Amino acid sequence: MKNYFKTIIVCAAVFAVSCSSSSEDIKDVPEEVPAGIAEELDAIMKRYSAVGLAVAVVEDGKVSYENTLGYKDLDAKKPWEKGDVLRIASISKSFVATSVMQLVERGKLDLDADVSDIMGFVIRNPKYPDTPITVRMLLSHLSSMSDANGYFTLDNLNRETSRTWEKAWNSYEPGSRYQYCNLGYNTLGAIVEKVSGERFDKYVYNHILKPLGIYANHNVHELDSAKFVNIYTYDATTSSYLKSDAYPSIESTLADYRMGYSTPVFSPTGGMKISVGGLAKVMMMHMNMGTLDGVRILSPESCELMQSEITATNYEGERYGMALLRTNDLLGGHRLVGHDGLALGAHTAMFWDKEEKFGFVIMTNGCNAKTDKVFANILCESAQCLYSHMICD
């Protein structure tokens, strides 16, 4: 099996596909790029036995390089093509925060509102029952909420439906400490529904994706399944891959959907499906402080708040804002803004340098992940490769 897999990886490296078909593909990617960049990316893929890799570089307000390498379907040996969509894991949180800030700008939502009042059931830390949990706390992972009771249903947070609801809370006071929490962002997705009156997937599409001309969605049934990039977990003992169930049908849940409660079925916290080119456009919108190609998605003030350094995280030097963080650990010598993702075997990154005005989007759908510090090595080495070839003269 090991020799067979190595053969697959070598074949995958050959498929550096450049065709394009989706509406969000960038038209100004130059035909000529520095020699050696694809070869170095191939070498990085081989080093970590990656199934596939997709990358995009943004500099001076445009995409200067975009490429997809390897496979989107390992068994069928289908190459990963531009326009194919990947479930990007926790970078999805930036779409939640963008939606929330839009509603704040429109006067429909207060960042310091008690989420219990919005949701219609009590959301309080049982050890601090008099301390309101606010929208602002959820956005920055400061609510004291925990994923220990699960986060795929809001029942886990609701004392009326769960006998173990207290497990959804840490022992410290809300607002006093950071802990990354997916349940908090699924709750924010439900808040978007409660306040806007639109189902979460439709809100994000109507107010972010459609205005930017991006083919993407949280809802698998709104996308062409032929464009899905399969995600794989790696078994180091056998050097083989197991396909993850990354794009399950949600038709049965949609049939009995409860607005403002069933929202986790879309996984606001990690369920966006988007291409590398599409995510590059989203990143450019954030880099441009809320606007792209004459379309304004957020105010500069909202963007600044999302990108600010609100709280320390669990990693030295890292600070979290609202669905965006600042780190020194992805690209040595640069303090970058953005977010990463890890789920089901996929590793993703969307980061940019505010001062030097360049950024990267990096996606892999399965690899032998090794991490020396914070981010998977394949992300760090890909970022360094892209910087060396495309940014650093």
C-alpha positions in Angstrom: 0.0 0.0 0.0 2.8 2.3 0.9 4.5 2.0 -2.6 1.1 2.3 -4.3 0.4 5.6 -2.4 3.8 7.0 -3.2 3.1 6.3 -6.9 -0.1 8.3 -6.6 1.6 11.2 -5.0 4.2 11.4 -7.7 1.4 11.3 -10.3 -0.4 14.0 -8.4 2.5 16.3 -8.6 2.3 16.2 -12.4 -1.2 17.6 -12.4 -0.6 21.3 -12.1 -3.9 22.3 -13.6 -4.6 25.7 -15.0 -8.1 25.6 -16.6 -10.8 27.9 -15.2 -14.6 27.9 -15.4 -16.2 29.5 -12.4 -17.5 33.1 -12.2 -15.0 34.2 -9.5 -11.8 33.2 -11.3 -9.5 36.1 -11.4 -8.8 37.5 -14.9 -5.6 39.3 -14.2 -3.4 36.4 -13.1 -0.3 36.9 -15.2 0.6 34.2 -17.8 4.2 34.3 -16.8 5.3 33.5 -13.3 8.8 33.0 -11.8 10.4 29.7 -12.8 10.5 27.0 -10.2 7.4 27.9 -8.1 5.3 24.9 -9.2 8.3 22.6 -8.8 8.8 23.8 -5.3 5.2 23.4 -4.4 5.3 19.9 -5.9 8.3 19.1 -3.6 6.4 20.4 -0.6 3.4 18.2 -1.5 5.7 15.2 -1.7 7.3 15.9 1.6 4.0 15.8 3.4 2.3 13.2 1.1 -0.4 15.7 0.2 -3.3 14.7 -2.0 -3.9 18.1 -3.4 -2.9 21.7 -2.9 -4.4 25.0 -4.0 -2.7 28.4 -3.6 -3.3 32.0 -4.5 -1.1 35.1 -4.0 -2.5 38.7 -3.8 -0.2 41.7 -4.1 -1.0 45.3 -4.9 -4.7 44.7 -5.1 -4.7 41.8 -7.5 -4.1 38.1 -7.8 -0.6 37.6 -9.1 -0.5 33.8 -8.9 -3.1 31.0 -8.6 -2.6 27.3 -9.0 -4.1 24.0 -8.1 -2.0 20.8 -7.9 -2.7 17.2 -7.2 -6.1 15.5 -6.9 -9.5 16.5 -5.7 -10.6 12.8 -6.0 -7.8 10.4 -5.1 -9.6 7.1 -6.1 -10.8 8.5 -9.4 -7.5 10.3 -10.0 -9.4 13.5 -10.8 -7.1 16.6 -10.7 -8.0 19.6 -8.5 -9.0 22.3 -10.9 -9.5 26.1 -10.5 -13.1 26.7 -9.6 -13.4 23.5 -7.5 -14.7 24.2 -4.0 -13.3 22.9 -0.7 -14.9 23.0 2.7 -12.5 25.5 4.3 -13.1 24.8 8.0 -12.6 27.6 10.5 -11.9 30.4 7.9 -15.7 30.1 7.6 -16.0 32.1 10.9 -15.0 35.2 9.0 -18.2 35.0 7.0 -20.2 34.8 10.2 -18.4 37.9 11.7 -18.9 39.8 8.4 -22.6 39.0 8.5 -22.9 40.1 12.2 -21.0 43.4 11.5 -23.3 44.1 8.5 -26.3 43.8 10.8 -24.6 46.0 13.4 -24.0 48.7 10.7 -27.7 48.5 9.7 -28.7 49.2 13.3 -30.4 45.7 13.6 -27.9 44.3 16.2 -25.9 45.6 19.1 -22.5 44.0 19.8 -23.2 44.3 23.5 -26.7 42.8 23.4 -27.5 39.8 25.7 -27.7 36.8 23.4 -30.4 35.3 25.7 -32.7 38.1 24.7 -32.0 37.4 21.0 -32.2 33.7 21.0 -35.3 33.3 23.2 -33.8 31.0 25.8 -31.4 31.4 28.7 -27.7 31.4 27.6 -25.7 32.0 30.8 -22.7 30.4 32.4 -24.2 28.6 35.4 -21.4 29.7 37.7 -22.0 33.3 36.7 -25.8 33.5 36.1 -26.0 37.2 36.4 -23.3 37.9 33.8 -24.8 38.4 30.3 -23.2 36.7 27.4 -22.9 39.2 24.6 -22.4 39.1 20.8 -19.1 40.8 21.3 -17.9 38.0 23.6 -18.9 35.3 21.1 -17.1 37.0 18.3 -13.8 37.0 20.2 -14.1 33.7 22.0 -14.4 35.4 25.3 -17.8 34.1 26.4 -16.6 31.2 28.6 -18.5 28.9 26.4 -17.0 25.5 25.6 -17.2 22.8 23.0 -17.0 20.1 25.6 -20.8 19.3 25.2 -20.5 19.3 21.4 -21.4 22.1 18.9 -23.4 20.5 16.1 -26.7 21.4 17.7 -27.8 24.3 19.9 -29.6 21.7 22.1 -26.2 21.2 23.8 -26.4 24.8 25.0 -30.1 24.8 25.9 -30.9 23.8 29.5 -34.4 22.9 28.4 -33.3 20.3 26.0 -30.0 18.9 27.4 -29.3 17.3 30.7 -25.6 18.0 30.2 -25.9 21.7 29.1 -23.6 22.8 32.0 -20.7 21.1 30.2 -21.0 23.8 27.5 -19.4 26.3 30.0 -16.0 26.8 31.5 -15.5 27.6 35.2 -14.2 31.2 34.6 -16.2 34.4 34.3 -17.4 35.5 30.9 -15.3 38.1 29.3 -12.2 37.3 31.4 -10.4 34.7 29.3 -10.0 33.4 25.7 -11.0 29.9 24.7 -11.6 29.0 21.0 -15.2 27.9 20.7 -17.1 26.5 17.7 -20.4 26.4 19.6 -20.2 30.2 20.0 -19.9 30.7 16.2 -22.8 28.4 15.5 -24.8 30.4 18.0 -23.8 33.6 16.1 -25.1 32.0 12.9 -28.4 31.5 14.6 -28.4 35.1 15.7 -27.9 36.2 12.1 -31.1 34.3 11.3 -33.0 35.8 14.3 -32.1 39.3 13.5 -32.1 39.3 9.6 -35.1 37.0 9.1 -33.1 35.2 6.4 -31.8 31.6 6.7 -28.1 31.7 7.4 -26.9 30.2 4.1 -29.1 32.5 2.1 -28.0 35.6 4.1 -24.3 34.9 3.5 -25.0 34.3 -0.2 -27.2 37.3 -0.7 -25.1 39.8 1.2 -21.5 38.6 0.7 -21.0 36.0 -2.0 -23.4 37.2 -4.6 -22.4 40.9 -4.5 -18.8 39.8 -4.9 -19.6 37.4 -7.8 -18.3 34.4 -5.9 -19.4 30.8 -6.5 -19.6 29.4 -3.0 -22.1 28.4 -0.3 -22.6 26.8 3.1 -25.4 24.7 1.6 -24.2 21.7 -0.3 -27.4 21.5 -2.3 -26.8 24.9 -3.8 -23.5 23.8 -5.4 -22.5 21.4 -8.2 -21.2 18.3 -6.4 -18.8 17.6 -9.3 -16.8 20.6 -8.1 -16.4 19.3 -4.5 -12.8 18.7 -3.5 -12.8 15.5 -1.4 -11.1 15.7 1.9 -9.0 12.9 3.3 -7.5 11.9 6.7 -4.0 10.4 6.7 -3.2 7.1 8.4 0.6 7.3 9.1 0.7 3.6 10.1 -0.3 2.4 6.6 0.6 5.6 4.6 -2.9 5.6 3.3 -5.9 7.9 3.2 -9.5 7.6 4.4 -12.1 9.8 2.6 -14.0 12.1 5.0 -17.7 12.7 4.8 -17.2 16.4 4.1 -20.3 17.2 2.1 -23.3 15.2 3.5 -26.8 15.8 2.4 -28.9 18.0 4.8 -32.2 17.6 3.0 -33.9 15.9 6.0 -33.0 18.7 8.4 -34.0 21.4 5.9 -37.5 19.8 5.7 -38.1 20.6 9.4 -35.8 23.6 9.7 -36.3 25.9 12.7 -35.1 29.5 11.9 -32.7 30.7 14.5 -32.1 27.2 16.0 -31.4 24.6 13.3 -28.6 26.7 12.0 -25.6 24.4 13.0 -26.7 22.1 10.1 -24.9 24.6 7.8 -21.9 24.7 10.2 -21.4 28.5 10.3 -18.3 27.7 12.3 -16.6 25.7 9.5 -18.9 24.8 6.6 -18.2 27.3 3.8 -17.4 25.6 0.5 -15.4 27.9 -1.8 -12.6 27.8 -4.4 -9.1 29.2 -3.8 -9.8 32.0 -6.2 -13.1 32.8 -4.5 -11.5 33.0 -1.1 -8.7 35.2 -2.6 -11.5 37.7 -3.5 -12.9 37.6 0.0 -9.4 38.2 1.4 -9.0 41.2 -1.0 -12.2 42.7 0.3 -10.9 42.5 3.9 -7.5 43.9 2.7 -9.3 46.8 1.1 -11.2 47.5 4.3 -14.5 46.2 3.2 -14.7 46.9 -0.6 -13.8 45.2 -3.8 -14.4 46.2 -7.4 -16.6 49.0 -6.3 -18.8 46.8 -4.1 -18.8 47.7 -0.4 -19.5 44.7 1.9 -18.3 46.3 5.2 -17.4 49.7 6.5 -13.8 50.4 7.2 -14.7 50.7 10.9 -16.1 47.2 11.0 -13.1 45.8 9.2 -10.8 47.5 11.6 -12.6 46.0 14.6 -12.5 42.5 13.1 -8.8 42.9 12.4 -7.9 44.4 15.8 -6.0 42.7 18.5 -8.7 42.2 21.2 -7.4 39.3 23.2 -4.4 37.1 23.6 -4.9 33.5 22.5 -3.2 30.3 23.7 -0.1 30.9 21.4 2.7 33.3 22.3 2.4 36.6 20.3 -0.9 35.7 18.7 -3.9 38.0 19.2 -7.5 37.5 18.2 -10.0 40.1 16.9 -13.3 39.0 15.6 -13.0 35.9 13.4 -9.5 37.2 12.4 -6.2 36.9 14.2 -2.7 38.3 14.1 0.3 36.0 14.1 4.0 35.9 13.6 4.1 32.2 13.1 3.0 31.5 9.5 5.7 33.5 7.7 8.9 34.4 9.6 9.5 38.2 9.9 5.9 39.1 9.1 2.9 39.8 11.3 0.0 38.6 9.3 -3.8 39.0 9.7 -6.3 36.3 8.8 -7.5 32.9 9.9 -6.6 29.2 9.4 -8.7 26.1 9.3 -8.4 22.4 10.2 -11.1 19.9 9.9 -11.6 16.4 8.5 -8.1 16.3 7.2 -8.1 19.6 5.4 -5.7 22.4 6.3 -6.4 26.0 5.1 -5.0 29.4 5.6 -6.0 33.0 4.5 -3.5 35.6 5.7 -2.2 38.9 4.6 0.3 41.6 5.6 -1.5 44.9 6.2 1.7 46.9 5.9 3.2 45.4 2.8 -0.2 44.6 1.1 0.3 41.1 0.1 -1.6 37.9 1.1 -1.9 34.2 0.6 -4.6 31.6 0.4 -3.4 28.1 0.9 -5.6 24.9 0.9 -4.8 21.2 1.1 -7.4 18.4 1.2 -5.3 15.9 3.0 -1.7 15.4 4.0 0.7 13.8 6.5 0.4 16.9 8.7 3.4 17.8 10.9 3.4 20.9 13.1 6.5 22.3 14.7 4.8 25.3 16.4 1.3 26.6 15.5 0.5 26.0 11.9 0.9 22.8 9.9 4.3 22.8 8.3 2.8 22.4 4.8 1.1 25.8 5.3 4.2 27.5 6.5 6.4 26.1 3.8 3.9 26.9 1.1 3.6 30.4 2.4 7.4 30.8 2.4 7.6 29.4 -1.2 5.0 31.8 -2.4 6.6 34.7 -0.7 10.1 33.9 -2.0 8.9 33.5 -5.6 6.2 36.1 -5.8 6.8 38.8 -3.3 10.4 39.0 -2.3 12.4 40.3 -5.2 
